[in-house]
Amino acid sequence: SPANPTGTMMSREALSNLMAAADSAGIRFISDEIYHGLDYAFPAVTAAELSPNALVINSFSKYFCMTGWRVGWMVVPDVLVRPIERLQQN
């Protein structure tokens, strides 16, 4: 897309409110934090700070300017580690 990258981050308050809404609806919260460290408007807040049940997806690629590479990582609750390993290995 010619508009890429258009990522942004949420403030701590907005992220907390969104996570609370997802929790009250029984929805697991997945936070795409690829742009953390690339926005200087306010300090980055990670969903992992706000809940031990959040899933966080991040990448080395954007932050270290590795154009075209897809090298990333996830932080997940212990109960999801093995199911995600099974998905990833295939």
NUKOLTI-645366 format. One record per residue (C-alpha): residue in one letter; chain; z, x, y. Coordinates in nm, 4 decimals, decimal comma. Each point is the difference from the previous one (the first is absolute). Layout:
! residues N
   r   c          w          u          v
   A   A          Z          X          Y
...
***
This chain:
! residues 90
   r   c          w          u          v
   S   A     0,0000     0,0000     0,0000
   P   A    -0,0766     0,1320     0,3465
   A   A     0,3433    -0,1282     0,1074
   N   A     0,1852     0,2191    -0,2522
   P   A     0,2743     0,1107     0,0520
   T   A     0,1646    -0,2978     0,1632
   G   A     0,3399     0,0316    -0,1662
   T   A     0,3212    -0,0657     0,1839
   M   A     0,3709    -0,0083    -0,0696
   M   A     0,2588    -0,2722     0,0496
   S   A     0,3218     0,0411     0,1923
   R   A     0,3257     0,0050    -0,1984
   E   A     0,0786    -0,3563     0,1141
   A   A    -0,3434    -0,1400    -0,0909
   L   A     0,0018     0,1743    -0,3381
   S   A     0,3530    -0,1239    -0,0736
   N   A    -0,0993    -0,3563     0,0873
   L   A    -0,3117     0,0119    -0,2170
   M   A     0,1930     0,1450    -0,2935
   A   A     0,2702    -0,2670     0,0363
   A   A    -0,2654    -0,2737    -0,0038
   A   A    -0,1593     0,1460    -0,3146
   D   A     0,3405     0,0321    -0,1660
   S   A     0,0961    -0,3594     0,0796
   A   A    -0,3324    -0,1156    -0,1491
   G   A     0,0552     0,2073    -0,3145
   I   A    -0,2950     0,2283     0,0777
   R   A     0,0127     0,3713    -0,0791
   F   A    -0,0651     0,2069     0,3152
   I   A    -0,2681     0,2721    -0,0078
   S   A    -0,0200     0,2215     0,3076
   D   A    -0,3185     0,1962     0,0710
   E   A     0,1314     0,2952     0,2000
   I   A    -0,3159     0,2103     0,0090
   Y   A     0,0153     0,0344     0,3798
   H   A     0,3611     0,1186     0,0204
   G   A     0,0154     0,3168     0,2009
   L   A    -0,3270    -0,0791     0,1796
   D   A     0,1350    -0,2461     0,2588
   Y   A     0,2071     0,1305     0,2875
   A   A     0,0961    -0,3282     0,1723
   F   A     0,3348    -0,0210    -0,1827
   P   A     0,1749     0,1642    -0,2954
   A   A    -0,1383    -0,0948    -0,3403
   V   A     0,2190    -0,2243    -0,2109
   T   A    -0,0531    -0,0172    -0,3722
   A   A     0,0607    -0,3136    -0,2036
   A   A     0,2020     0,2198    -0,2383
   E   A     0,2628     0,0355     0,2754
   L   A     0,0421    -0,3751     0,0181
   S   A     0,0017    -0,1050    -0,3661
   P   A     0,0379     0,1678    -0,3392
   N   A    -0,2441    -0,2605    -0,1368
   A   A    -0,2940     0,0891     0,2255
   L   A    -0,3119     0,1693    -0,1375
   V   A    -0,1367     0,2693     0,2314
   I   A    -0,3537     0,1361    -0,0195
   N   A    -0,0857     0,3117     0,1951
   S   A    -0,2473     0,2865    -0,0007
   F   A    -0,0305     0,3683     0,0719
   S   A    -0,3668    -0,0471     0,0862
   K   A     0,0202    -0,1540     0,3484
   Y   A     0,2995     0,1961     0,1240
   F   A    -0,1454     0,3359    -0,1051
   C   A    -0,3593    -0,0875     0,1071
   M   A    -0,1392     0,0209    -0,3534
   T   A    -0,3161    -0,1964     0,0740
   G   A    -0,1383    -0,1725    -0,3071
   W   A     0,2970     0,0855    -0,2212
   R   A     0,2143    -0,2723    -0,1534
   V   A     0,3293     0,1728    -0,0722
   G   A     0,3009    -0,2240     0,0286
   W   A     0,3367    -0,1023    -0,1318
   M   A     0,2234    -0,3037    -0,0486
   V   A     0,3715    -0,0710     0,0228
   V   A     0,1010    -0,2895    -0,2241
   P   A     0,3187    -0,1493    -0,1430
   D   A     0,1049     0,1582    -0,3310
   V   A    -0,0876    -0,3139    -0,1939
   L   A    -0,3672     0,0340     0,1035
   V   A    -0,0519     0,3710    -0,0720
   R   A    -0,1151    -0,0399    -0,3619
   P   A    -0,2257    -0,3043     0,0597
   I   A    -0,1708     0,1836     0,2881
   E   A    -0,0364     0,3151    -0,2121
   R   A    -0,1794    -0,2114    -0,2612
   L   A    -0,2394    -0,1356     0,2629
   Q   A    -0,0641     0,3421     0,1523
   Q   A    -0,0742     0,1781    -0,3268
   N   A    -0,2923    -0,2298    -0,0695
***
